C-alpha cells in the first residue's frame, strides 16, 4: 500500500463519505467508496499510472488535466455528478495532510502568483478574453454579458436576466442624465451601451482586451452612441481623471489579492465629491484561500475570488461610505446552467474552431463553476460605495420602484 495507487485509495476512503464513487485503476482493480447516500453515484476510470501519481501532488490540477487528456473517463454518471460528489464531500478541505501542505504553500506564495502588474494583467486578460467573439457568441446572451445574471422571477430567459442585472446595477449608481461614468473592465461594451442609451450618461469604458475594445467601439458606433461612449485600451491604474460614477462588473476577480488596497484607493481617487461606485464581483463565503491550480493554469491566470473580509480590509481604508453590500446566492449557478446548455448545443462548432481538448477544458470549467455556486460557498457581492452618506438613499426602496 506504499505505492501511489495505494495512497490514492487511502485518500479516497477518507474523503468520500457521501454518495458512491467507484474507481477502476490502471492495473484493473475496481474499488468503491462512500455510503451511497447524500450525493450522486459515479464510476470513474483512471487510465494511466501517471494520472494516479499526479492526484497525490495536486488533485485539482491532476483531475482537470486527466479529464482534458482522456486519462480520466466516467463509466457512470455525468461530469456534473462527479463535481457534485466531490463538493458534497468537502472538496479540497478534506483532502488530507499531504495535499493540504500543497494548498498552504500556494497560499504562502500567492502575493507573487497574483501580483498582476500592468504587463501581466494584460497577458492574463488576453489569455481568456481574446479567444474570439465567435466563440463567446455561441453561448453568451445577445449582449455578450460575461458575468452573473439576475433572476428575480422564475422562468426568465438568460437575455431577460442579464437585462435585469444591468438595470439593478444602474439603479444602484443613482444616475442622472449627463453624468460621467467610468466602466472598469467594460468587456464587449454591453453595460456602457445600456447606460448611455437608457440613462443619457457619458461612459468611459476601459479594458485590457484588444478584442473586446475593438468590438465595444464597433457596437457603440453601430448604435449611434459613439459621441457618448469612449472605449480605451488601458489599465485602471493609469487613469487620472474624475467621474461622477464608477462601475465594475466581473473585473475585480482579475485584480489579485495583493492589489485590493491599490484598487479601492484608485476607485476612490477616480470619484468626484458626490461620487458613487458599484463593484460587482464573485466572492466566497469563507476565509481567504487560493485559486484552483487548474483554473489558474488553463482558464484565469492571476485570477482569484475574494472573501468579503479581504475586500472589506481594503475598502475600509479609503474613507468611502459603505452604502450597501448585497450578496447574490444561486444566481450565478443558474447563469452557468444556461451557458453550459448553450455551449453543449453548439459543441460541434466549438470543436471545429479549436479541438477536442479545448472542448473538454471548457466543459470542465463551466460544469465545475456551476457546482461551485450550487454546492460550495461561492456567491456574488455587489459593493456600493459613496463619497458622501446622503448621495445614496437610506433604504433599498428606490431599487424596486
FIKOLNU-599597 format. One line per field, with one value per residue (C-alpha): residue number from 1; x, y, z. Coordinates in steps of 0.25 Angstrom, whole numbers, always signed. Example, Ala and Ser with C-alpha at 12.3 -4.5 7.8 and 13.67 -1.06 7.14 Angstrom:
// FIKOLNU-599597
nr 1:2
px +49:+55
py -18:-4
pz +31:+29
END
This chain:
// FIKOLNU-599597
nr 1:2:3:4:5:6:7:8:9:10:11:12:13:14:15:16:17:18:19:20:21:22:23:24:25:26:27:28:29:30:31:32:33:34:35:36:37:38:39:40:41:42:43:44:45:46:47:48:49:50:51:52:53:54:55:56:57:58:59:60:61:62:63:64:65:66:67:68:69:70:71:72:73:74:75:76:77:78:79:80:81:82:83:84:85:86:87:88:89:90:91:92:93:94:95:96:97:98:99:100:101:102:103:104:105:106:107:108:109:110:111:112:113:114:115:116:117:118:119:120:121:122:123:124:125:126:127:128:129:130:131:132:133:134:135:136:137:138:139:140:141:142:143:144:145:146:147:148:149:150:151:152:153:154:155:156:157:158:159:160:161:162:163:164:165:166:167:168:169:170:171:172:173:174:175:176:177:178:179:180:181:182:183:184:185:186:187:188:189:190:191:192:193:194:195:196:197:198:199:200:201:202:203:204:205:206:207:208:209:210:211:212:213:214:215:216:217:218:219:220:221:222:223:224:225:226:227:228:229:230:231:232:233:234:235:236:237:238:239:240:241:242:243:244:245:246:247:248:249:250:251:252:253:254:255:256:257:258:259:260:261:262:263:264:265:266:267:268:269:270:271:272:273:274:275:276:277:278:279:280:281:282:283:284:285:286:287:288:289:290:291:292:293:294:295:296:297:298:299:300:301:302:303:304:305:306:307:308:309:310:311:312:313:314:315:316:317:318:319:320:321:322:323:324:325:326:327:328:329:330:331:332:333:334:335:336:337:338:339:340:341:342:343:344:345:346:347:348:349:350:351:352:353:354:355:356:357:358:359:360:361:362:363:364:365:366:367:368:369:370:371:372:373:374:375:376:377:378:379:380:381:382:383:384:385:386:387:388:389:390:391:392:393:394:395:396:397:398:399:400:401
px +0:+12:+10:+4:-9:-9:-8:-19:-28:-26:-29:-42:-46:-44:-50:-62:-73:-86:-90:-83:-70:-65:-51:-45:-30:-19:-16:-30:-34:-48:-51:-63:-64:-75:-89:-97:-106:-106:-98:-98:-93:-81:-72:-59:-47:-32:-25:-10:-1:+3:-11:-11:+2:-2:-14:-5:+2:-9:-23:-30:-19:-18:-33:-35:-23:-27:-41:-35:-26:-36:-28:-40:-53:-67:-74:-86:-91:-88:-77:-87:-90:-75:-73:-85:-80:-66:-73:-82:-70:-63:-55:-41:-43:-44:-32:-22:-9:+0:-10:-13:+2:+2:-10:-3:+10:+1:-5:+8:+13:+0:+6:+15:+5:-6:+3:-3:+5:+0:+8:+4:-10:-11:-6:-15:-27:-23:-21:-36:-44:-37:-41:-50:-64:-70:-67:-73:-85:-89:-93:-94:-106:-108:-102:-89:-91:-80:-84:-95:-109:-120:-133:-143:-154:-155:-156:-147:-139:-124:-126:-136:-128:-116:-124:-129:-115:-111:-124:-121:-107:-111:-121:-110:-102:-113:-111:-115:-114:-101:-93:-79:-78:-65:-67:-55:-54:-64:-64:-71:-78:-92:-92:-87:-97:-109:-105:-102:-115:-125:-119:-113:-99:-86:-78:-63:-60:-47:-42:-28:-34:-31:-42:-53:-48:-50:-63:-69:-64:-71:-84:-84:-83:-93:-103:-101:-95:-80:-81:-85:-77:-61:-55:-40:-30:-23:-21:-29:-16:-13:-25:-24:-38:-50:-64:-78:-80:-71:-76:-68:-75:-67:-53:-49:-47:-35:-28:-22:-22:-9:-15:-28:-23:-18:-31:-40:-31:-32:-47:-48:-38:-46:-59:-63:-68:-82:-78:-84:-77:-83:-74:-79:-70:-70:-67:-66:-74:-62:-48:-37:-31:-25:-29:-30:-17:-25:-33:-20:-13:-23:-35:-32:-17:-15:-30:-36:-49:-48:-54:-62:-52:-41:-49:-54:-40:-37:-49:-50:-37:-42:-51:-63:-76:-81:-94:-99:-93:-103:-100:-106:-107:-111:-112:-98:-101:-114:-106:-96:-106:-111:-97:-94:-106:-104:-89:-93:-104:-92:-81:-78:-76:-66:-59:-57:-52:-42:-41:-46:-36:-41:-56:-53:-45:-57:-67:-59:-59:-73:-78:-69:-72:-87:-85:-77:-88:-98:-91:-79:-78:-77:-86:-86:-84:-89:-82:-87:-78:-80:-72:-84:-94:-106:-103:-110:-124:-124:-133:-133:-147:-142:-137:-151:-160
py +0:+9:+11:+23:+15:+10:+24:+29:+18:+22:+37:+33:+24:+36:+47:+40:+38:+43:+37:+26:+27:+14:+15:+6:+7:+5:-9:-14:-12:-7:-1:+7:+18:+25:+21:+23:+34:+49:+50:+44:+30:+32:+21:+27:+20:+25:+20:+23:+22:+36:+41:+33:+39:+53:+53:+51:+64:+73:+67:+79:+81:+66:+63:+74:+71:+56:+60:+68:+57:+46:+39:+41:+36:+33:+20:+24:+38:+51:+61:+70:+57:+56:+70:+70:+57:+64:+77:+70:+62:+75:+77:+82:+84:+69:+64:+60:+66:+64:+71:+81:+85:+88:+97:+104:+106:+112:+122:+126:+130:+136:+150:+146:+138:+149:+161:+165:+177:+184:+175:+162:+167:+170:+156:+149:+156:+153:+138:+137:+149:+149:+135:+142:+147:+136:+126:+134:+137:+122:+122:+136:+145:+154:+166:+157:+159:+150:+151:+147:+149:+153:+145:+152:+144:+129:+126:+137:+135:+138:+151:+155:+152:+160:+172:+171:+170:+183:+190:+186:+192:+204:+207:+206:+216:+227:+233:+246:+250:+256:+249:+244:+229:+220:+205:+198:+185:+188:+175:+176:+189:+184:+192:+204:+203:+201:+213:+223:+219:+217:+227:+238:+238:+238:+225:+223:+208:+202:+188:+181:+172:+177:+168:+174:+188:+187:+180:+190:+202:+196:+194:+208:+213:+204:+208:+223:+225:+228:+242:+237:+225:+225:+211:+211:+200:+204:+199:+205:+209:+218:+227:+241:+247:+249:+243:+244:+229:+217:+203:+190:+177:+164:+171:+170:+155:+158:+169:+159:+159:+167:+179:+181:+193:+199:+196:+202:+214:+217:+215:+226:+235:+234:+238:+253:+258:+253:+240:+226:+213:+199:+187:+174:+162:+147:+144:+133:+131:+127:+131:+134:+123:+121:+119:+105:+102:+96:+109:+118:+110:+108:+118:+130:+132:+142:+141:+140:+140:+148:+146:+158:+160:+163:+173:+180:+182:+189:+198:+202:+209:+218:+227:+224:+221:+207:+209:+195:+181:+171:+156:+148:+133:+124:+134:+130:+115:+118:+127:+116:+105:+114:+116:+101:+97:+107:+102:+88:+91:+97:+88:+83:+98:+100:+87:+92:+105:+98:+83:+73:+76:+91:+85:+77:+88:+98:+87:+84:+99:+102:+90:+92:+106:+103:+93:+103:+112:+101:+93:+101:+115:+123:+136:+149:+162:+176:+186:+200:+211:+226:+239:+245:+238:+245:+242:+228:+227:+221:+209:+200:+204:+213:+200:+194:+205
pz +0:-1:-16:-22:-25:-10:-5:-14:-9:+5:+2:-5:+7:+16:+7:+0:+11:+4:-10:-17:-25:-32:-37:-48:-47:-58:-53:-54:-39:-36:-23:-17:-7:+1:+7:-5:+1:+0:-13:-27:-31:-40:-47:-52:-59:-57:-70:-66:-54:-57:-54:-41:-37:-40:-31:-19:-22:-26:-28:-34:-45:-47:-49:-59:-67:-67:-72:-83:-87:-87:-76:-66:-72:-66:-68:-59:-56:-62:-60:-53:-44:-42:-37:-28:-21:-19:-14:-4:+2:+5:-7:-4:+11:+13:+5:+16:+21:+8:-1:+10:+10:-5:-2:+9:+0:-11:-1:+4:-10:-15:-13:-25:-33:-32:-33:-46:-50:-63:-73:-66:-65:-80:-83:-73:-80:-94:-90:-87:-93:-107:-111:-121:-122:-130:-119:-108:-117:-117:-102:-96:-97:-109:-101:-98:-83:-77:-63:-53:-58:-48:-47:-38:-45:-49:-63:-68:-81:-80:-88:-78:-66:-72:-75:-60:-55:-63:-58:-44:-45:-52:-41:-30:-38:-35:-49:-55:-70:-74:-63:-66:-63:-63:-66:-61:-69:-79:-87:-100:-96:-92:-79:-86:-97:-87:-78:-90:-97:-85:-75:-84:-78:-84:-82:-82:-83:-81:-83:-85:-96:-110:-116:-106:-108:-123:-122:-112:-121:-133:-125:-120:-134:-139:-128:-131:-118:-121:-116:-102:-101:-101:-100:-96:-96:-83:-68:-57:-50:-62:-61:-55:-57:-49:-51:-45:-44:-45:-49:-50:-53:-52:-53:-38:-39:-48:-39:-29:-14:-13:-21:-14:-6:-19:-26:-16:-13:-28:-29:-18:-25:-38:-32:-30:-17:-19:-26:-25:-28:-31:-31:-35:-33:-30:-16:-5:+8:+16:+20:+9:+1:-12:-26:-32:-39:-51:-53:-51:-61:-72:-70:-62:-59:-48:-44:-30:-24:-11:+3:+8:+19:+9:+1:+14:+19:+6:+4:+19:+18:+6:+15:+6:+11:+11:+5:+3:+1:-5:-6:-18:-15:-26:-38:-43:-43:-51:-61:-63:-65:-77:-82:-81:-88:-100:-100:-101:-112:-120:-116:-131:-135:-123:-127:-141:-136:-127:-123:-114:-103:-103:-103:-91:-84:-85:-81:-69:-65:-68:-60:-48:-47:-47:-36:-28:-27:-24:-14:-9:-3:-16:-17:-24:-16:-20:-12:-13:-8:-7:-5:+4:+12:+6:-8:-7:-2:+12:+9:-3:-7:-19:-25:-27:-30
END
